[in-house]
């Protein structure tokens, strides 16, 4: 078995870009097999989790600004 690696360089600028990138990784995962598929799916899930965390941070900042 031959081991290969894939590096993806991308630029994201906001929560919506994170969700789009996660969706793209899910689409890519459907074309892959084995460990690469699993890693692409895990990366997509991590990006979605990051987007949700950013949403929570944004909500906190909004509440903080409104209370001042």
Order of alpha helices (4+ residues) and beta strands (2+ residues): alpha-alpha
